Amino acid sequence: MERWGVEQSEGGGGVGAVGGGSGLDGVDGLDGVLTRLVPTGEDDLELLAGWFADPGFVEHWGGAPLSRQEVAEKYLGRRRPQVESFLVLAAGTPVGYAQYWRAGPDSGGIDLVLVPHARGRGLGPDAARALLAHLVGELGWRRVTVDPAAANVRAVRAWEKAGFRQVPPGAGGERPDGSLLLEHRPER
């Protein structure tokens, strides 16, 4: 059986089980040029638990590996509609996790992390642009924020390539935890 362009065994689970969720008001996924974002679901627990237990994956996502229970509670779509969770696919293969969360009726933030071997290939900015197209174009958001670690220069550059700009330090752009606040505001 094929799901989201990835082969999957009939029994579900395993590496081939991708995108078991059904968020986005019935939309199957969000398409970028290089990536496709698909809602996560219970079938994705094994994959995500493995990623979030890997120190290289969580290096800039809190810095500490997460338990299987934490992953299940936070990243399988159980927090919908406040937080929408996605697998990031490249050529049909899972390469990362993304989420967006609502701060108000027309604003919120994005979080995104890629597996180490997928970094530096333009996949992050592409996935971010796909999320922005949905948030701004379809949901009407007027402000979208991200907060990468200031020391994570690669991530800061990737967000800038996707259209985000740093909020000036005096306006909350530098934060006590060492992260930067970047924002995307659609042109009016």
N, C-alpha and C positions, 0 to 999 in steps of 0.2 A: 504494500500500500504506500502511496506517496502523499506526503503532507508538507505544505509550504515548500515544495520543490526538493524535499529530502526524503530518501527512502526510509520507511518505517516498517518494523515487523508488525504483524497482526496483533500481537499481544501487548503492544505499547511499551513504554519505558525504554531504557537503554539509550545509546548514543543517537540513534536515528529518530527518537521521539522528540519532535520540536514543535513548540508553539501550541500547547494544549489549551490556551485560554480563549476567551471570547469577549474581549473588551471593546472599546471604541464604538459602542452602539451598533454592533453587527458588522463593522468593517474588519476584514480579515487581516489587514496589515498595512504598513506604510512603506511606500517604495521610494528609495533614493536611486541614484544612478548606479552606485556600486553595492548598495546594501538594500535589504528588506528587513523591516522591523515587524515582528509578529508577537501578539500578546502571549504572555507566559501563562502556564497553567500547571496543574498538579503533575502532569506527565513530565515536566521539566525539572523536577526536584533533583534527580540524580546528577544531571549535568550541572545545574547551578550550585548544588552543594559541593561538588568537586571543585568548581571554579572558586567559590568563596572560601574554601578551605586552603587554597593555594596562596602562600605569601606573595608571590609575584603578581597575582591577579589583584589582591587587595592592598598592594603597596600604597596606592593613593586613594583607597576607599576605606578610610578608617585605620588602615595599617595592620589590623589584626584579623586572622582568619575567623570565620563565623561558623557556629555550629549548624548542623543540619536543621535543627528546630528553628533557629533564627532565620535561616534562609527560607524555610517553609512559611513562616509567619510574615516575612517582609517582601519576598520577591516572586511569589507565584500568582500575584493578582488578587490576593485576599484582601487588600486594602482599597480595592476599587469602590467607588469612583474617585476617592480623594487622591489616590496614587495609581497611575496606570503603568504596568510593568511589561517589558518587551525583551525578547531575544533579538540580537542583531545578527543577521545572516549575511554572508558574503558568498556568492555563487552557491547558495543553498546550504552552506555549512555554518553552524553557530560559531560566532567569533566574539560575542560580547553581550552585555546586558545594558539596558537603558530604561529609565523611568522618567515620568513627569509627574509633578505634584502641583496641586492647586493652592494658591495663596489667596485668591479672591475670584470673583466672577470673570475677570479678564486678565489674570496674571498668575504666574507660578514659576517653577523652576524645572530644570532638567539635570539629571545625573546620568553619566555614561561611563562605562569601563569596558575595555577590550582585552582579550587574552594577549599575553605578551607577543606572540608571533604575528598577530594581526596589526600591531601598532606600526606607525610610520608608512602606511600604504594608502592614506587618504580615506580610510573607512570611517574614522571618527567624525570628521567634518561632514561627510556624506550622510551619515546617520543623523547627525544633528540638524542638517538642512531638511531632511525628511520629517523630523519631528517638528521643526519650525513651520514647515508648510502646513502641517496639520493644525498646530496650535494657533498660528496667526491666521492662516487662510480659511480653515474650517471652523475653528472654535472662537475666532475673533479676539484672541489674546492681544493685549497692547503692550505687555512687558513680559519678557522671559529672562530668567537669571540662571547663572551657573556660578559655582564657587570652587574652582580648582585651587590646589595648593600653589602658592607663589613659586615654590621650588620646582614644581612640575612644569618646566618650561615647554615641553612637548605638548602637554594638554592645553596650556594657555594659548599656544600658537594654533592648535587645532580648533579651539573655540573661536579664535579670531578669524580663521579661514572660513568658518561657518557663518560669520556675520556678527559676532558678539564684540562688544567694546568694553574696556575697563571703566568702571565707575571711578571717578577721581577720588583720591584718598580722603579729602575733606568731606566727601559726600557718602562715605561708607565703603569705599572701594578696597581699602586694606583693613583686614579684620584681625582681632587679637589671636585667633587660632592659626595665623599664618596663611590663610586662604585669601584669594582675591575675589572681588565681586565683579562679574562681567554681566552685561545685559544686552539684550536685543530688543529694540523698539522698532516696529514697522514704520516705514516712511508713510506720512499721511498725504 
